[in-house]
Amino acid sequence: MVATFALANLGWPEIIIIGVQLALIAFWGWMLIAFFKDPRITSNMRIVWILLFVFFGAIAAILYFFMYYTKDE
C-alpha cells in the first residue's frame, strides 16, 4: 500500500486552514515588499523590522501594516 496525498481526502476545516495560511503568506510577502520600498524607515529601524519579519512573520506584517503602510505621508 502506497501512502499518497490527495486533496480529495481533505475536509472543509483543513481547506479553510490552508486558505488562511496561504492568505497570511501572501500578506506577509506584500508587506515585506512594501517595507523594502519605504524610504521613511531608517537603517536602524530597518534591522529591527527585518528581525521582526523573520521571527514573527504574519504578526510583524500586521503590525507594519497598521504602523507604517496605512499612514499618509
Buried (B, 14 or more C-beta within 10 A) or exposed (E): EEEEEEEEEEEEEEEEEEEEEEEBEEBBEEBBEBBEEBEEBEEEEEEEBBEBBEEEBBEBBBBBBEEBEEEEE
